[in-house]
């Protein structure tokens, strides 16, 4: 099990709601071999046992990454919409913490 330190915490922020683009600022995940193979997962509060067993779902596709920043195109799914709503809820503070998930992913809890 890999121990997560403060150095491995990132932030996700909304770049543009209309084009469904979000950006993560944080270190490159340990398992990333190519800049754009990073993944973004969202974990919402589960309402049933089925949702709990399903766990976090991937909600975005990385289309640009360079060093510590990565841009993602959010899917048109219920969880993708929930992530965009979460980030757009407070216009003055549109950044949320993201933590490593797996070997090449980031997890945003909402």
C-alpha positions in Angstrom: 0.0 0.0 0.0 1.4 3.4 -1.0 1.3 6.0 1.7 -0.2 9.4 0.5 1.6 12.5 1.7 0.7 16.1 1.4 2.9 16.3 -1.7 0.5 14.0 -3.5 -2.7 16.1 -3.0 -4.0 18.0 -6.0 -6.8 20.4 -6.8 -9.4 20.3 -9.5 -11.0 23.5 -10.8 -13.5 24.4 -13.4 -12.0 26.0 -16.5 -15.2 26.3 -18.7 -18.6 25.0 -17.9 -19.9 25.4 -21.5 -17.1 23.2 -23.0 -17.1 20.9 -19.9 -13.3 21.4 -19.2 -11.7 20.9 -15.8 -8.1 21.2 -14.8 -6.1 19.3 -12.2 -3.0 20.8 -10.6 -0.9 18.3 -8.8 2.0 15.9 -9.3 1.9 13.4 -12.1 0.5 10.0 -10.8 3.1 7.3 -10.2 1.7 5.0 -12.9 1.5 7.5 -15.7 3.6 6.5 -18.7 2.2 9.1 -21.1 1.1 12.6 -20.1 -2.5 12.0 -21.2 -3.1 8.6 -19.6 -4.3 10.2 -16.4 -7.8 9.5 -15.2 -10.4 11.5 -13.2 -12.8 9.7 -10.9 -15.7 11.1 -8.8 -17.1 9.6 -5.7 -20.6 10.8 -4.7 -22.5 9.8 -1.6 -24.1 6.4 -2.3 -27.8 6.0 -2.0 -27.9 2.2 -2.2 -25.8 -0.8 -1.8 -25.4 -1.2 -5.6 -23.9 2.3 -5.8 -21.6 1.6 -2.8 -20.3 -1.6 -4.4 -19.8 0.1 -7.8 -17.4 2.7 -6.1 -15.9 5.7 -7.8 -16.6 6.1 -11.6 -14.3 7.6 -14.2 -16.0 10.8 -15.5 -13.5 12.5 -17.7 -11.0 12.0 -20.5 -7.5 13.7 -20.3 -6.8 15.5 -23.5 -3.8 17.7 -22.5 -1.2 17.3 -19.8 2.1 18.9 -19.1 4.0 18.3 -15.9 1.8 19.2 -12.9 -1.3 20.3 -14.9 -3.8 18.2 -16.8 -7.0 19.2 -18.6 -10.0 16.9 -18.8 -13.1 16.8 -20.9 -16.0 15.8 -18.5 -18.4 13.1 -19.8 -22.1 13.8 -20.3 -23.2 11.4 -17.6 -25.1 12.0 -14.3 -21.8 11.9 -12.3 -20.1 14.2 -14.8 -22.9 16.7 -14.4 -22.7 16.4 -10.6 -19.0 17.2 -10.8 -19.6 20.3 -12.9 -22.4 21.4 -10.6 -20.1 20.9 -7.6 -17.3 23.0 -9.1 -19.7 25.7 -10.4 -21.6 26.0 -7.1 -19.4 28.7 -5.6 -18.0 31.0 -8.2 -15.3 32.5 -5.9 -13.9 29.1 -4.9 -14.2 26.8 -7.8 -11.3 24.5 -6.7 -11.8 21.2 -4.8 -9.2 18.8 -3.4 -8.3 15.8 -5.4 -6.4 12.8 -4.1 -4.6 10.0 -5.9 -6.7 7.0 -6.9 -5.0 3.9 -8.3 -1.8 4.2 -10.2 -2.7 6.9 -12.6 -5.9 8.5 -11.4 -7.3 11.4 -9.3 -10.4 11.1 -7.1 -12.7 14.0 -6.3 -15.1 13.5 -3.5 -18.4 15.4 -3.5 
